[in-house]
Amino acid sequence: MPDTYKIAIVGAASLRGKELNEALSESVFGSSEFLLMDDEGALGQLESVGDEVTFIQRIETGAFANVDFTFFAGSEEVTRKHWKNAHKAGASIIDMSYALESEAKVLVLAPWAQQTASTPDLQTPAVVPAHPAAVALALLLQRAKDVAEVSSASATVLEPASEYGRAALDELHQQTVSLLSFQTLPKAIYDAQVAFNLLPSLGEAAKIHLGASEARIRRHYAGLSDGKLPEAAIQLLHAPVFHGYGISLALELSEPVSMEHLEAALNGEHVDVVLGDSDPPSNLSSAGQDDILVRVRTADGSELATRHFWVWAGFDNLKLAAVNALACAQELRRLRPHGKVQ
C-alpha cells in the first residue's frame, strides 16, 4: 500500500501547478493529503485532486506545518518569499520556478536523464527539476552517443508561450485577435509582436528574458551532462504557439550509421520515435504525452548510412516538467520512507 504524505502545491492555480496536480493524482503520491496554495488572486478557487475537490488557500507562515513535500509551481517571487518557511517546517522542497537554483547546496535534477551521480541527502535544502528542453537534449544526445561518438551537435529550441505562464498565453492570444481585427497590439508582457512571428529576443521592457532562458537551458544541460555528454550549441527562439516545444537538432557523428540504427538507439523510455510513414511530431501531437516524440532523417534525405542527421523533437513542456518534478520527488521520498523526516 502506498505511503500517505501531506503535499503542498504552492502556485496551484498556475499552468505548472495544474499540470502537476493532475500528475500527482495519477502517481504513487495519489493517496496523499493535498494542500493547494496560491496568491490572493486565486483564493477560493475549486480544484480537483484525484477524486477529491478542495479550495485554493492563502499562503501563510504556518501553512507548511507537517507537510512532507512542497512543490513551488508559481512565480519566482512567491518561491523566494515562502520557501524558507517550508524548509524550516521540515518539508522536502521541489522548486519548479527555478528561483532557488543559485542557492547553496540546491541540486538541479532530472533523475532519468542525468549523467552525474549527485543525489539529494538530508543536507539538500531543495531540488530544482531541470528545464524540460535540457532534459530532452540530455536524453537524445546520451542515446545518440551510444551509436557513435558525436562530433558536433547544434540545437534550435522553439519555445511556447505557456512556458511563461497564463499572462504570456493571454497576451499571445490577444495579439493574434488584435492583428486579425487591425487593432493595436498589447505588449505588456513581451514588448514585441510575438503573434505570427519568430523571435530570438524580445523588447527592452519585456517581462520575459529569452537570453536568461537560453542560458538556463545551457546551464542545466551542462549540469546533467557532467562532462559525459557531447557539447551542444543551443539557440532559443520564441515561437508563436501556445503549448509545446519543438527542437531541431543537427547531429554529426564520427562514423556513418544507418538511419534505422540511430532510430533504434533513440527510441526507448521517455522517447517515442515516430517513423517516416506516420504524421510527424509537433507541439499539437505531443500535447498531453509523457514522452518526447522524435523523427529522424538523414541530412541529405537519402537512405544511405551517413554521419549527418537531423533530429526533430516535439514535447509537452508542462507535462514533461511535471513528470520530471515527480521523479525528483521520488528521489527525495527515500529520505522520508514513512512520510516523516528520518
MIROMI-32075 format. One record per residue (C-alpha): residue in one letter; x, y, z. Coordinates in pm, whole numbers, padded with zeros to 5 digits, always signed. Example, Ala and Ser with C-alpha at 12.3 -4.5 7.8 and 13.67 -1.06 7.14 Angstrom:
A+01230-00450+00780/S+01367-00106+00714/
***
This chain:
M+00000+00000+00000/P+00147+00343-00095/D+00271+00570+00181/T+00043+00862+00259/Y+00208+01204+00263/K+00100+01559+00311/I+00182+01754-00004/A+00157+02128-00066/I+00144+02280-00414/V+00230+02650-00399/G+00112+02819-00717/A-00165+02564-00760/A-00360+02788-00999/S-00064+02831-01237/L-00027+02628-01556/R+00254+02425-01400/G+00056+02383-01079/K-00250+02246-01255/E-00041+02002-01461/L+00148+01891-01152/N-00178+01843-00960/E-00302+01606-01229/A+00028+01416-01246/L+00045+01374-00869/S-00311+01239-00859/E-00212+00962-01103/S+00118+00875-00932/V+00235+00683-00626/F+00157+01003-00434/G-00210+00987-00533/S-00332+00878-00189/S-00165+01175-00017/E-00334+01468+00154/F-00301+01775-00070/L-00289+02143+00020/L-00337+02382-00270/M-00197+02733-00214/D-00160+03046-00422/D-00157+03424-00404/E-00459+03641-00333/G-00592+03635-00688/A-00658+03260-00683/L-00800+03222-00332/G-01120+03020-00304/Q-01094+02858-00647/L-01212+02498-00653/E-00969+02238-00785/S-00998+01861-00808/V-00722+01642-00667/G-00791+01287-00777/D-01145+01214-00661/E-01148+01500-00411/V-01236+01867-00457/T-01057+02129-00249/F-01016+02505-00224/I-00701+02700-00302/Q-00581+02850+00025/R-00380+03156+00124/I-00003+03105+00170/E+00059+03166+00540/T+00362+03116+00764/G+00208+02820+00947/A+00061+02660+00637/F+00358+02422+00597/A+00322+02250+00935/N+00356+01870+00898/V+00395+01898+00519/D+00623+01630+00372/F+00668+01771+00020/T+00623+02128-00103/F+00618+02193-00477/F+00671+02556-00577/A+00500+02585-00915/G+00423+02958-00927/S+00638+03267-00975/E+00998+03306-00863/E+00891+03588-00631/V+00643+03365-00446/T+00904+03089-00412/R+01165+03326-00269/K+00912+03468-00025/H+00791+03136+00120/W+01048+02860+00064/K+01239+02914+00389/N+00918+02873+00590/A+00856+02541+00415/H+01217+02435+00471/K+01206+02523+00842/A+00887+02320+00876/G+01076+02014+00752/A+00926+01980+00405/S+01120+01839+00111/I+01118+02120-00148/I+01083+02080-00525/D+01121+02419-00696/M+00964+02426-01042/S+01002+02807-01063/Y+01385+02791-01086/A+01412+03060-00815/L+01640+02853-00591/E+01892+02709-00836/S+02165+02951-00720/E+02109+02876-00350/A+02384+02682-00171/K+02355+02300-00189/V+02043+02312-00409/L+02058+02044-00681/V+01927+02066-01036/L+01792+01720-01119/A+01648+01506-01396/P+01686+01157-01245/W+01630+00963-01568/A+01839+01192-01789/Q+02148+01298-01599/Q+02497+01151-01602/T+02613+01285-01267/A+02592+01068-00956/S+02468+01360-00745/T+02168+01266-00534/P+01990+01466-00264/D+02059+01395+00101/L+01936+01536+00431/Q+02160+01843+00381/T+01993+01931+00049/P+01759+02228+00111/A+01574+02193-00220/V+01590+02038-00565/V+01513+02214-00894/P+01374+01992-01173/A+01587+02062-01479/H+01445+02268-01766/P+01240+02040-01997/A+01444+02139-02305/A+01767+02046-02124/V+01613+01713-02021/A+01509+01637-02380/L+01854+01723-02518/A+02030+01518-02250/L+01819+01211-02329/L+01865+01242-02706/L+02239+01307-02701/Q+02309+01037-02443/R+02142+00780-02670/A+02298+00919-02987/K+02649+00878-02845/D+02574+00511-02779/V+02562+00467-03159/A+02879+00662-03241/E+03079+00948-03100/V+02900+01278-03158/S+03140+01514-03338/S+02904+01811-03317/A+02550+01890-03204/S+02353+02209-03265/A+02000+02262-03137/T+01743+02526-03223/V+01482+02526-02946/L+01136+02667-03027/E+00970+02782-02705/P+00592+02823-02648/A+00410+03097-02460/S+00293+02855-02189/E+00649+02830-02055/Y+00594+03177-01909/G+00252+03127-01758/R-00104+03238-01815/A-00024+03608-01870/A+00204+03521-02163/L-00061+03291-02311/D-00324+03561-02280/E-00109+03824-02448/L-00027+03595-02741/H-00399+03528-02780/Q-00486+03898-02757/Q-00216+03989-03010/T-00348+03728-03253/V-00703+03862-03225/S-00584+04224-03248/L-00382+04162-03563/L-00672+03990-03734/S-00901+04281-03647/F-00640+04553-03726/Q-00625+04680-03367/T-00333+04799-03152/L-00125+04513-03011/P-00099+04462-02634/K+00270+04433-02539/A+00277+04442-02158/I+00449+04101-02132/Y+00659+04072-02448/D+00713+04435-02555/A+00719+04293-02909/Q+00493+04132-03164/V+00506+03760-03096/A+00189+03658-03281/F+00268+03521-03629/N+00636+03586-03555/L+00957+03406-03456/L+01195+03598-03232/P+01543+03538-03081/S+01490+03825-02833/L+01208+04044-02706/G+01160+04415-02638/E+01364+04605-02381/A+01065+04641-02147/A+00961+04275-02175/K+00885+04085-01856/I+01039+03777-02021/H+01412+03749-02096/L+01485+03491-02365/G+01860+03527-02309/A+01819+03419-01947/S+01602+03124-02053/E+01856+03017-02315/A+02136+03042-02057/R+01931+02829-01815/I+01888+02554-02076/R+02263+02555-02144/R+02342+02557-01771/H+02102+02275-01691/Y+02222+02066-01985/A+02582+02110-01872/G+02484+02008-01519/L+02301+01697-01639/S+02593+01611-01867/D+02866+01643-01600/G+03115+01638-01888/K+02995+01298-02013/L+02763+01413-02292/P+02859+01587-02618/E+02885+01963-02615/A+02580+02121-02773/A+02531+02462-02931/I+02186+02583-02824/Q+01978+02868-02965/L+01638+02958-02820/L+01362+03115-03029/H+01019+03222-02909/A+00760+03056-03131/P+00405+03192-03186/V+00245+02880-03033/F+00057+02838-02708/H+00186+02500-02589/G+00464+02254-02664/Y+00832+02273-02751/G+00999+02188-03081/I+01371+02112-03108/S+01559+02090-03436/L+01883+01905-03358/A+02166+01874-03613/L+02398+01581-03542/E+02737+01497-03691/L+02864+01153-03590/S+03222+01025-03602/E+03132+00744-03844/P+02849+00660-04085/V+02547+00481-03937/S+02212+00388-04082/M+01901+00588-04001/E+01738+00271-03865/H+02030+00222-03625/L+02000+00576-03489/E+01620+00549-03463/A+01651+00227-03263/A+01905+00386-03028/L+01692+00696-02961/N+01369+00504-02906/G+01303+00389-02551/E+01177+00505-02214/H+01057+00869-02232/V+01133+00890-02607/D+00898+00769-02881/V+01047+00764-03232/V+00787+00836-03500/L+00871+00663-03828/G+00856+00836-04164/D+00525+00683-04274/S+00343+00842-03977/D+00245+01202-03912/P+00546+01398-03787/P+00581+01504-03423/S+00453+01850-03340/N+00360+02064-03044/L-00002+01959-03110/S+00056+01584-03138/S+00273+01585-02825/A+00010+01762-02611/G-00070+01553-02304/Q+00201+01298-02386/D+00455+01189-02126/D+00709+01102-02397/I+00925+01315-02623/L+00816+01249-02983/V+01105+01226-03229/R+01159+01192-03602/V+01500+01122-03761/R+01616+01190-04117/T+01949+01200-04291/A+02084+01546-04367/D+02075+01487-04744/G+01745+01298-04745/S+01900+00975-04874/E+01852+00625-04734/L+02227+00557-04715/A+02434+00537-04399/T+02575+00877-04313/R+02742+01085-04043/H+02493+01373-04070/F+02137+01368-03932/W+01850+01595-03843/V+01651+01502-03534/W+01317+01676-03485/A+01158+01652-03140/G+00824+01773-03006/F+00709+01752-02645/D+00459+01894-02399/N+00663+02131-02181/L+00415+02134-01891/K+00373+01757-01889/L+00749+01690-01908/A+00813+01942-01628/A+00552+01770-01409/V+00685+01420-01481/N+01039+01531-01401/A+00922+01701-01080/L+00762+01371-00977/A+01088+01188-01048/C+01269+01441-00827/A+01012+01385-00552/Q+01078+01012-00579/E+01446+01082-00514/L+01354+01281-00203/R+01099+01019-00097/R+01373+00773+00001/L+01479+01021+00270/R+01136+01003+00433/P+01009+00648+00359/H+00721+00667+00603/G+00618+01026+00533/K+00830+01164+00817/V+01174+01321+00837/Q+01419+01047+00929/
***
